[in-house]
Amino acid sequence: MAAKILANLIIMGSGIMARAVVQAYRQALANAAKSGVAQETVQNAVRRGSKTMTEQEARQILGVTEESTWEEIAKKYDNLFENNAKNGSFYLQSKVHRAKECLEPLYQPKDQGTAG
């Protein structure tokens, strides 16, 4: 008899707990929607997922300024790329490469186009 009562209490208690968790989750979603947290989280995820690198970020990675010549940028790129190839990380090496790719169009002559 005691085992049956104990089993009923456990089942009833777990049902109450499950309903409370679901209700709390719904309330949290409603609060997030009201305060705009959900939209902000989605926007941050979209920004983080973006593959494009800004010119400023590229210059920071390579350690160059806006006044730097293409030769200086190429020198910095070669140095950083080689150092990371020898004993660095592939991630940093790819960041260095992307930074050079980002800055390359800014230093190409304006009249250079595709040959056709």
The first five atom37 places (N, CA, C, CB, O) and aatype in JSON, in Angstrom:
{
  "aatype": [12, 0, 0, 11, 9, 10, 0, 2, 10, 9, 9, 12, 7, 15, 7, 9, 12, 0, 1, 0, 19, 19, 5, 0, 18, 1, 5, 0, 10, 0, 2, 0, 0, 11, 15, 7, 19, 0, 5, 6, 16, 19, 5, 2, 0, 19, 1, 1, 7, 15, 11, 16, 12, 16, 6, 5, 6, 0, 1, 5, 9, 10, 7, 19, 16, 6, 6, 15, 16, 17, 6, 6, 9, 0, 11, 11, 18, 3, 2, 10, 13, 6, 2, 2, 0, 11, 2, 7, 15, 13, 18, 10, 5, 15, 11, 19, 8, 1, 0, 11, 6, 4, 10, 6, 14, 10, 18, 5, 14, 11, 3, 5, 7, 16, 0, 7],
  "atom_mask": [
    [1, 1, 1, 1, 1],
    [1, 1, 1, 1, 1],
    [1, 1, 1, 1, 1],
    [1, 1, 1, 1, 1],
    [1, 1, 1, 1, 1],
    [1, 1, 1, 1, 1],
    [1, 1, 1, 1, 1],
    [1, 1, 1, 1, 1],
    [1, 1, 1, 1, 1],
    [1, 1, 1, 1, 1],
    [1, 1, 1, 1, 1],
    [1, 1, 1, 1, 1],
    [1, 1, 1, 0, 1],
    [1, 1, 1, 1, 1],
    [1, 1, 1, 0, 1],
    [1, 1, 1, 1, 1],
    [1, 1, 1, 1, 1],
    [1, 1, 1, 1, 1],
    [1, 1, 1, 1, 1],
    [1, 1, 1, 1, 1],
    [1, 1, 1, 1, 1],
    [1, 1, 1, 1, 1],
    [1, 1, 1, 1, 1],
    [1, 1, 1, 1, 1],
    [1, 1, 1, 1, 1],
    [1, 1, 1, 1, 1],
    [1, 1, 1, 1, 1],
    [1, 1, 1, 1, 1],
    [1, 1, 1, 1, 1],
    [1, 1, 1, 1, 1],
    [1, 1, 1, 1, 1],
    [1, 1, 1, 1, 1],
    [1, 1, 1, 1, 1],
    [1, 1, 1, 1, 1],
    [1, 1, 1, 1, 1],
    [1, 1, 1, 0, 1],
    [1, 1, 1, 1, 1],
    [1, 1, 1, 1, 1],
    [1, 1, 1, 1, 1],
    [1, 1, 1, 1, 1],
    [1, 1, 1, 1, 1],
    [1, 1, 1, 1, 1],
    [1, 1, 1, 1, 1],
    [1, 1, 1, 1, 1],
    [1, 1, 1, 1, 1],
    [1, 1, 1, 1, 1],
    [1, 1, 1, 1, 1],
    [1, 1, 1, 1, 1],
    [1, 1, 1, 0, 1],
    [1, 1, 1, 1, 1],
    [1, 1, 1, 1, 1],
    [1, 1, 1, 1, 1],
    [1, 1, 1, 1, 1],
    [1, 1, 1, 1, 1],
    [1, 1, 1, 1, 1],
    [1, 1, 1, 1, 1],
    [1, 1, 1, 1, 1],
    [1, 1, 1, 1, 1],
    [1, 1, 1, 1, 1],
    [1, 1, 1, 1, 1],
    [1, 1, 1, 1, 1],
    [1, 1, 1, 1, 1],
    [1, 1, 1, 0, 1],
    [1, 1, 1, 1, 1],
    [1, 1, 1, 1, 1],
    [1, 1, 1, 1, 1],
    [1, 1, 1, 1, 1],
    [1, 1, 1, 1, 1],
    [1, 1, 1, 1, 1],
    [1, 1, 1, 1, 1],
    [1, 1, 1, 1, 1],
    [1, 1, 1, 1, 1],
    [1, 1, 1, 1, 1],
    [1, 1, 1, 1, 1],
    [1, 1, 1, 1, 1],
    [1, 1, 1, 1, 1],
    [1, 1, 1, 1, 1],
    [1, 1, 1, 1, 1],
    [1, 1, 1, 1, 1],
    [1, 1, 1, 1, 1],
    [1, 1, 1, 1, 1],
    [1, 1, 1, 1, 1],
    [1, 1, 1, 1, 1],
    [1, 1, 1, 1, 1],
    [1, 1, 1, 1, 1],
    [1, 1, 1, 1, 1],
    [1, 1, 1, 1, 1],
    [1, 1, 1, 0, 1],
    [1, 1, 1, 1, 1],
    [1, 1, 1, 1, 1],
    [1, 1, 1, 1, 1],
    [1, 1, 1, 1, 1],
    [1, 1, 1, 1, 1],
    [1, 1, 1, 1, 1],
    [1, 1, 1, 1, 1],
    [1, 1, 1, 1, 1],
    [1, 1, 1, 1, 1],
    [1, 1, 1, 1, 1],
    [1, 1, 1, 1, 1],
    [1, 1, 1, 1, 1],
    [1, 1, 1, 1, 1],
    [1, 1, 1, 1, 1],
    [1, 1, 1, 1, 1],
    [1, 1, 1, 1, 1],
    [1, 1, 1, 1, 1],
    [1, 1, 1, 1, 1],
    [1, 1, 1, 1, 1],
    [1, 1, 1, 1, 1],
    [1, 1, 1, 1, 1],
    [1, 1, 1, 1, 1],
    [1, 1, 1, 1, 1],
    [1, 1, 1, 1, 1],
    [1, 1, 1, 0, 1],
    [1, 1, 1, 1, 1],
    [1, 1, 1, 1, 1],
    [1, 1, 1, 0, 1]
  ],
  "atom_positions": [
    [[0.83, -1.2, 0.0], [0.0, 0.0, 0.0], [0.87, 1.26, 0.0], [-0.94, 0.0, 1.21], [0.57, 2.21, -0.72]],
    [[1.92, 1.28, 0.78], [2.8, 2.44, 0.86], [3.53, 2.66, -0.47], [3.82, 2.28, 2.0], [3.75, 3.8, -0.88]],
    [[3.9, 1.56, -1.13], [4.58, 1.67, -2.42], [3.67, 2.3, -3.46], [5.06, 0.29, -2.89], [4.13, 3.09, -4.28]],
    [[2.39, 1.95, -3.43], [1.43, 2.5, -4.38], [1.25, 4.0, -4.15], [0.09, 1.77, -4.26], [1.19, 4.77, -5.11]],
    [[1.17, 4.41, -2.9], [1.02, 5.83, -2.57], [2.27, 6.61, -3.0], [0.76, 6.02, -1.05], [2.18, 7.71, -3.55]],
    [[3.43, 6.02, -2.74], [4.7, 6.65, -3.11], [4.81, 6.79, -4.64], [5.89, 5.83, -2.56], [5.25, 7.83, -5.13]],
    [[4.42, 5.77, -5.38], [4.45, 5.81, -6.84], [3.51, 6.89, -7.36], [4.08, 4.44, -7.43], [3.87, 7.64, -8.28]],
    [[2.31, 6.98, -6.79], [1.35, 8.02, -7.19], [1.89, 9.42, -6.91], [0.01, 7.82, -6.46], [1.7, 10.32, -7.73]],
    [[2.55, 9.6, -5.77], [3.13, 10.9, -5.44], [4.24, 11.29, -6.42], [3.68, 10.9, -4.01], [4.34, 12.44, -6.84]],
    [[5.06, 10.31, -6.78], [6.16, 10.57, -7.72], [5.59, 10.95, -9.09], [7.09, 9.34, -7.85], [6.05, 11.91, -9.71]],
    [[4.62, 10.21, -9.56], [4.01, 10.49, -10.87], [3.32, 11.84, -10.86], [3.01, 9.38, -11.25], [3.48, 12.62, -11.8]],
    [[2.57, 12.12, -9.81], [1.85, 13.39, -9.72], [2.85, 14.55, -9.62], [0.9, 13.38, -8.5], [2.67, 15.58, -10.26]],
    [[3.88, 14.38, -8.84], [4.89, 15.43, -8.67], [5.65, 15.72, -9.96], [0.0, 0.0, 0.0], [5.91, 16.87, -10.28]],
    [[5.99, 14.66, -10.69], [6.71, 14.88, -11.95], [5.81, 15.56, -12.98], [7.24, 13.55, -12.5], [6.3, 16.35, -13.78]],
    [[4.54, 15.26, -12.97], [3.6, 15.93, -13.87], [3.5, 17.41, -13.56], [0.0, 0.0, 0.0], [3.47, 18.25, -14.46]],
    [[3.44, 17.74, -12.29], [3.37, 19.14, -11.87], [4.65, 19.87, -12.26], [3.14, 19.24, -10.34], [4.61, 21.0, -12.75]],
    [[5.8, 19.21, -12.05], [7.09, 19.82, -12.41], [7.18, 20.05, -13.92], [8.25, 18.91, -11.93], [7.66, 21.1, -14.35]],
    [[6.74, 19.09, -14.7], [6.8, 19.22, -16.16], [5.95, 20.4, -16.62], [6.34, 17.93, -16.84], [6.39, 21.18, -17.47]],
    [[4.76, 20.54, -16.08], [3.9, 21.67, -16.44], [4.52, 23.0, -16.02], [2.51, 21.51, -15.8], [4.41, 23.99, -16.75]],
    [[5.16, 23.03, -14.86], [5.81, 24.27, -14.39], [6.97, 24.66, -15.3], [6.3, 24.09, -12.94], [7.16, 25.83, -15.6]],
    [[7.75, 23.67, -15.75], [8.87, 23.95, -16.64], [8.37, 24.49, -17.98], [9.73, 22.68, -16.87], [8.92, 25.46, -18.5]],
    [[7.34, 23.88, -18.52], [6.77, 24.33, -19.8], [6.23, 25.75, -19.65], [5.66, 23.37, -20.28], [6.44, 26.59, -20.52]],
    [[5.53, 26.01, -18.56], [4.98, 27.34, -18.34], [6.09, 28.38, -18.17], [4.07, 27.34, -17.1], [5.98, 29.49, -18.7]],
    [[7.14, 28.04, -17.46], [8.27, 28.96, -17.28], [8.96, 29.24, -18.61], [9.28, 28.38, -16.27], [9.36, 30.38, -18.88]],
    [[9.1, 28.22, -19.44], [9.73, 28.4, -20.75], [8.89, 29.33, -21.62], [9.91, 27.03, -21.45], [9.42, 30.21, -22.29]],
    [[7.58, 29.13, -21.61], [6.69, 30.0, -22.4], [6.78, 31.44, -21.91], [5.22, 29.5, -22.32], [6.8, 32.38, -22.71]],
    [[6.83, 31.6, -20.59], [6.92, 32.94, -20.03], [8.26, 33.6, -20.41], [6.77, 32.89, -18.5], [8.3, 34.79, -20.71]],
    [[9.34, 32.83, -20.41], [10.65, 33.36, -20.79], [10.64, 33.79, -22.25], [11.74, 32.31, -20.56], [11.2, 34.83, -22.58]],
    [[10.02, 33.0, -23.12], [9.92, 33.39, -24.53], [9.11, 34.66, -24.7], [9.29, 32.26, -25.34], [9.48, 35.53, -25.49]],
    [[8.01, 34.77, -23.96], [7.17, 35.97, -24.04], [7.95, 37.19, -23.56], [5.87, 35.78, -23.21], [7.87, 38.26, -24.18]],
    [[8.69, 37.06, -22.47], [9.49, 38.18, -21.96], [10.59, 38.58, -22.95], [10.12, 37.81, -20.6], [10.85, 39.77, -23.14]],
    [[11.21, 37.59, -23.56], [12.26, 37.88, -24.54], [11.69, 38.61, -25.75], [12.96, 36.58, -24.98], [12.32, 39.52, -26.28]],
    [[10.5, 38.21, -26.18], [9.88, 38.86, -27.33], [9.51, 40.31, -26.99], [8.63, 38.09, -27.77], [9.66, 41.2, -27.83]],
    [[9.04, 40.55, -25.76], [8.65, 41.9, -25.35], [9.86, 42.82, -25.28], [7.94, 41.87, -24.0], [9.79, 43.98, -25.68]],
    [[10.98, 42.31, -24.77], [12.15, 43.16, -24.58], [13.04, 43.23, -25.81], [12.96, 42.67, -23.41], [13.99, 44.02, -25.84]],
    [[12.77, 42.43, -26.83], [13.57, 42.47, -28.04], [14.83, 41.63, -27.96], [0.0, 0.0, 0.0], [15.67, 41.7, -28.86]],
    [[14.99, 40.86, -26.91], [16.19, 40.04, -26.74], [16.27, 38.99, -27.84], [16.2, 39.35, -25.37], [17.36, 38.7, -28.34]],
    [[15.15, 38.44, -28.23], [15.15, 37.4, -29.26], [15.64, 37.97, -30.59], [13.74, 36.79, -29.43], [16.45, 37.34, -31.27]],
    [[15.16, 39.15, -30.96], [15.59, 39.76, -32.21], [17.06, 40.13, -32.16], [14.74, 41.0, -32.51], [17.77, 39.97, -33.15]],
    [[17.51, 40.63, -31.02], [18.92, 41.0, -30.87], [19.82, 39.77, -30.99], [19.15, 41.7, -29.53], [20.89, 39.84, -31.59]],
    [[19.39, 38.67, -30.43], [20.16, 37.43, -30.51], [20.28, 36.96, -31.94], [19.53, 36.35, -29.64], [21.35, 36.54, -32.37]],
    [[19.2, 37.02, -32.69], [19.22, 36.61, -34.09], [20.13, 37.53, -34.89], [17.79, 36.62, -34.69], [20.9, 37.06, -35.73]],
    [[20.05, 38.84, -34.65], [20.9, 39.79, -35.38], [22.37, 39.56, -35.07], [20.51, 41.23, -35.02], [23.2, 39.64, -35.98]],
    [[22.71, 39.27, -33.82], [24.09, 38.99, -33.45], [24.59, 37.72, -34.13], [24.23, 38.85, -31.94], [25.74, 37.65, -34.57]],
    [[23.72, 36.72, -34.23], [24.11, 35.48, -34.89], [24.37, 35.72, -36.37], [23.02, 34.41, -34.71], [25.28, 35.14, -36.95]],
    [[23.56, 36.58, -36.99], [23.75, 36.89, -38.4], [25.06, 37.64, -38.59], [22.57, 37.72, -38.94], [25.79, 37.37, -39.55]],
    [[25.37, 38.58, -37.7], [26.61, 39.33, -37.81], [27.82, 38.41, -37.64], [26.65, 40.45, -36.77], [28.8, 38.54, -38.37]],
    [[27.75, 37.49, -36.68], [28.86, 36.57, -36.45], [29.05, 35.64, -37.62], [28.63, 35.77, -35.18], [30.17, 35.23, -37.92]],
    [[27.96, 35.3, -38.29], [28.04, 34.36, -39.4], [28.54, 35.01, -40.69], [0.0, 0.0, 0.0], [28.83, 34.31, -41.66]],
    [[28.66, 36.32, -40.69], [29.09, 37.02, -41.89], [30.55, 36.69, -42.19], [28.91, 38.52, -41.73], [31.39, 36.7, -41.3]],
    [[30.83, 36.4, -43.45], [32.17, 36.0, -43.86], [33.01, 37.18, -44.33], [32.09, 34.97, -44.96], [34.21, 37.03, -44.52]],
    [[32.4, 38.34, -44.52], [33.16, 39.46, -45.05], [33.99, 40.12, -43.96], [32.22, 40.49, -45.69], [33.58, 40.18, -42.8]],
    [[35.15, 40.6, -44.35], [36.06, 41.26, -43.44], [36.08, 42.74, -43.8], [37.51, 40.64, -43.49], [36.12, 43.09, -44.98]],
    [[36.04, 43.6, -42.82], [36.08, 45.03, -43.08], [37.52, 45.45, -43.36], [35.5, 45.83, -41.9], [38.47, 44.75, -43.0]],
    [[37.66, 46.6, -44.0], [39.0, 47.12, -44.29], [39.76, 47.39, -42.99], [38.9, 48.41, -45.12], [40.95, 47.11, -42.9]],
    [[39.06, 47.92, -42.0], [39.7, 48.22, -40.71], [40.21, 46.94, -40.05], [38.72, 48.94, -39.77], [41.33, 46.91, -39.54]],
    [[39.4, 45.89, -40.08], [39.81, 44.61, -39.49], [41.02, 44.03, -40.24], [38.64, 43.61, -39.52], [41.94, 43.49, -39.62]],
    [[41.01, 44.15, -41.56], [42.12, 43.65, -42.36], [43.41, 44.4, -42.02], [41.81, 43.78, -43.86], [44.47, 43.79, -41.89]],
    [[43.31, 45.71, -41.87], [44.49, 46.51, -41.52], [45.01, 46.15, -40.13], [44.16, 48.0, -41.6], [46.22, 46.12, -39.91]],
    [[44.1, 45.88, -39.19], [44.52, 45.49, -37.84], [45.23, 44.15, -37.86], [43.31, 45.43, -36.9], [46.25, 43.98, -37.19]],
    [[44.72, 43.21, -38.62], [45.32, 41.88, -38.68], [46.74, 41.96, -39.23], [44.46, 40.93, -39.54], [47.65, 41.32, -38.71]],
    [[46.91, 42.75, -40.29], [48.22, 42.86, -40.91], [49.12, 43.88, -40.23], [48.07, 43.21, -42.37], [50.32, 43.92, -40.49]],
    [[48.55, 44.7, -39.37], [49.35, 45.7, -38.66], [49.81, 46.83, -39.57], [0.0, 0.0, 0.0], [50.95, 47.28, -39.47]],
    [[48.93, 47.29, -40.45], [49.27, 48.38, -41.37], [48.27, 49.52, -41.19], [49.29, 47.88, -42.84], [47.2, 49.34, -40.61]],
    [[48.64, 50.69, -41.7], [47.76, 51.85, -41.63], [47.24, 52.17, -43.02], [48.51, 53.07, -41.02], [47.58, 51.51, -44.0]],
    [[46.4, 53.2, -43.08], [45.86, 53.62, -44.38], [46.93, 54.22, -45.27], [44.73, 54.62, -44.17], [46.79, 54.24, -46.49]],
    [[48.01, 54.72, -44.66], [49.09, 55.32, -45.43], [50.09, 54.29, -45.95], [49.81, 56.35, -44.58], [50.98, 54.64, -46.72]],
    [[49.96, 53.05, -45.54], [50.92, 52.01, -45.95], [50.84, 51.76, -47.45], [50.66, 50.71, -45.18], [49.76, 51.81, -48.05]],
    [[51.99, 51.48, -48.03], [52.03, 51.16, -49.46], [51.73, 49.67, -49.64], [53.43, 51.52, -50.08], [51.74, 48.9, -48.68]],
    [[51.46, 49.29, -50.88], [51.17, 47.88, -51.16], [52.39, 47.02, -50.86], [50.73, 47.69, -52.63], [52.25, 45.87, -50.43]],
    [[53.59, 47.56, -51.08], [54.81, 46.81, -50.8], [54.92, 46.5, -49.31], [56.04, 47.59, -51.28], [55.32, 45.39, -48.93]],
    [[54.58, 47.47, -48.46], [54.61, 47.25, -47.0], [53.59, 46.19, -46.6], [54.34, 48.57, -46.24], [53.86, 45.33, -45.77]],
    [[52.42, 46.28, -47.2], [51.36, 45.31, -46.89], [51.79, 43.92, -47.33], [50.04, 45.71, -47.59], [51.59, 42.95, -46.59]],
    [[52.37, 43.82, -48.52], [52.82, 42.51, -49.02], [53.92, 41.93, -48.13], [53.33, 42.64, -50.47], [53.94, 40.73, -47.88]],
    [[54.82, 42.8, -47.66], [55.89, 42.35, -46.77], [55.32, 41.8, -45.46], [56.87, 43.52, -46.47], [55.7, 40.72, -45.0]],
    [[54.4, 42.56, -44.86], [53.75, 42.12, -43.62], [53.01, 40.8, -43.84], [52.76, 43.2, -43.1], [53.09, 39.88, -43.03]],
    [[52.3, 40.72, -44.97], [51.56, 39.51, -45.3], [52.51, 38.31, -45.39], [50.78, 39.68, -46.62], [52.27, 37.27, -44.77]],
    [[53.58, 38.45, -46.16], [54.54, 37.35, -46.33], [55.1, 36.9, -44.99], [55.68, 37.77, -47.27], [55.19, 35.7, -44.72]],
    [[55.48, 37.87, -44.16], [56.06, 37.55, -42.85], [55.07, 36.79, -41.97], [56.5, 38.84, -42.15], [55.39, 35.74, -41.42]],
    [[53.85, 37.33, -41.84], [52.84, 36.7, -40.99], [52.41, 35.34, -41.54], [51.61, 37.62, -40.85], [52.23, 34.39, -40.78]],
    [[52.26, 35.25, -42.85], [51.82, 34.0, -43.46], [52.86, 32.91, -43.25], [51.55, 34.2, -44.97], [52.52, 31.79, -42.88]],
    [[54.12, 33.24, -43.47], [55.2, 32.25, -43.3], [55.36, 31.83, -41.84], [56.52, 32.82, -43.83], [55.56, 30.65, -41.56]],
    [[55.27, 32.79, -40.92], [55.39, 32.46, -39.5], [54.28, 31.49, -39.06], [55.35, 33.73, -38.64], [54.53, 30.57, -38.29]],
    [[53.08, 31.72, -39.55], [51.98, 30.84, -39.17], [52.02, 29.52, -39.93], [50.65, 31.52, -39.42], [51.45, 28.53, -39.47]],
    [[52.69, 29.48, -41.06], [52.83, 28.23, -41.8], [53.81, 27.31, -41.07], [53.32, 28.49, -43.25], [53.62, 26.09, -41.05]],
    [[54.84, 27.89, -40.48], [55.87, 27.09, -39.81], [55.4, 26.56, -38.45], [57.14, 27.92, -39.62], [55.41, 25.36, -38.21]],
    [[54.99, 27.46, -37.59], [54.65, 27.03, -36.23], [53.45, 27.76, -35.65], [55.84, 27.22, -35.31], [53.35, 27.94, -34.44]],
    [[52.55, 28.17, -36.5], [51.36, 28.88, -36.04], [50.12, 28.04, -36.26], [0.0, 0.0, 0.0], [50.17, 26.81, -36.32]],
    [[49.01, 28.74, -36.39], [47.75, 28.01, -36.58], [47.2, 28.28, -37.98], [46.72, 28.42, -35.51], [47.42, 29.35, -38.55]],
    [[46.5, 27.32, -38.5], [45.87, 27.45, -39.82], [44.81, 28.56, -39.78], [45.22, 26.11, -40.25], [44.63, 29.28, -40.76]],
    [[44.12, 28.7, -38.64], [43.1, 29.74, -38.5], [43.72, 31.13, -38.68], [42.4, 29.63, -37.13], [43.2, 31.95, -39.43]],
    [[44.83, 31.38, -37.98], [45.48, 32.68, -38.09], [46.03, 32.9, -39.49], [46.6, 32.81, -37.06], [45.98, 34.01, -40.03]],
    [[46.56, 31.85, -40.07], [47.09, 31.93, -41.42], [45.97, 32.31, -42.4], [47.75, 30.59, -41.83], [46.18, 33.14, -43.29]],
    [[44.8, 31.72, -42.24], [43.69, 32.04, -43.13], [43.19, 33.46, -42.9], [42.54, 31.04, -42.94], [42.77, 34.12, -43.85]],
    [[43.23, 33.94, -41.66], [42.83, 35.33, -41.38], [43.78, 36.3, -42.07], [42.81, 35.59, -39.86], [43.35, 37.3, -42.64]],
    [[45.07, 36.0, -42.02], [46.07, 36.84, -42.68], [45.81, 36.86, -44.18], [47.51, 36.33, -42.38], [45.88, 37.92, -44.82]],
    [[45.53, 35.7, -44.74], [45.26, 35.61, -46.18], [44.0, 36.4, -46.55], [45.1, 34.14, -46.6], [43.99, 37.11, -47.56]],
    [[42.95, 36.28, -45.76], [41.7, 37.01, -46.03], [41.92, 38.51, -45.91], [40.59, 36.55, -45.06], [41.32, 39.29, -46.65]],
    [[42.78, 38.92, -44.97], [43.06, 40.34, -44.81], [43.74, 40.89, -46.07], [43.94, 40.59, -43.57], [43.4, 41.97, -46.53]],
    [[44.68, 40.14, -46.61], [45.36, 40.58, -47.84], [44.36, 40.64, -48.99], [46.54, 39.61, -48.2], [44.37, 41.59, -49.77]],
    [[43.49, 39.63, -49.09], [42.47, 39.62, -50.15], [41.54, 40.83, -50.03], [41.64, 38.32, -50.08], [41.11, 41.39, -51.04]],
    [[41.24, 41.22, -48.8], [40.34, 42.36, -48.58], [40.98, 43.66, -49.03], [39.96, 42.45, -47.1], [40.3, 44.53, -49.59]],
    [[42.28, 43.82, -48.8], [42.95, 45.07, -49.13], [43.42, 45.14, -50.59], [44.13, 45.26, -48.22], [43.64, 46.23, -51.12]],
    [[43.57, 44.0, -51.23], [44.08, 43.96, -52.6], [43.32, 44.87, -53.57], [44.03, 42.54, -53.11], [43.97, 45.63, -54.29]],
    [[42.0, 44.84, -53.63], [41.28, 45.69, -54.59], [41.51, 47.18, -54.37], [39.79, 45.4, -54.52], [41.4, 47.97, -55.31]],
    [[41.84, 47.59, -53.14], [42.06, 49.0, -52.86], [43.36, 49.52, -53.46], [42.06, 49.23, -51.36], [43.51, 50.72, -53.67]],
    [[44.29, 48.62, -53.73], [45.6, 49.02, -54.23], [45.82, 48.69, -55.7], [46.67, 48.35, -53.41], [46.88, 48.99, -56.25]],
    [[44.83, 48.08, -56.34], [44.96, 47.78, -57.77], [44.71, 49.05, -58.56], [43.97, 46.67, -58.2], [43.87, 49.87, -58.17]],
    [[45.43, 49.23, -59.67], [45.19, 50.41, -60.51], [43.72, 50.45, -60.97], [46.14, 50.41, -61.74], [43.12, 49.42, -61.27]],
    [[43.17, 51.64, -61.01], [41.74, 51.81, -61.36], [41.43, 51.38, -62.8], [41.32, 53.27, -61.16], [40.33, 50.9, -63.09]],
    [[42.4, 51.55, -63.7], [42.13, 51.21, -65.11], [42.33, 49.74, -65.41], [43.02, 52.03, -66.01], [42.07, 49.3, -66.53]],
    [[42.78, 48.97, -64.41], [43.0, 47.54, -64.65], [41.66, 46.81, -64.59], [44.01, 46.94, -63.62], [40.96, 46.88, -63.58]],
    [[41.32, 46.13, -65.65], [40.05, 45.42, -65.7], [40.27, 44.05, -66.27], [0.0, 0.0, 0.0], [41.41, 43.61, -66.43]],
    [[39.22, 43.38, -66.59], [39.35, 42.05, -67.19], [39.57, 42.21, -68.68], [38.09, 41.18, -66.92], [38.93, 43.03, -69.35]],
    [[40.47, 41.43, -69.17], [40.77, 41.5, -70.61], [39.65, 40.79, -71.38], [42.15, 40.86, -70.94], [39.2, 39.72, -70.98]],
    [[39.23, 41.37, -72.44], [38.12, 40.73, -73.13], [38.21, 40.83, -74.54], [0.0, 0.0, 0.0], [37.34, 40.33, -75.25]]
  ]
}
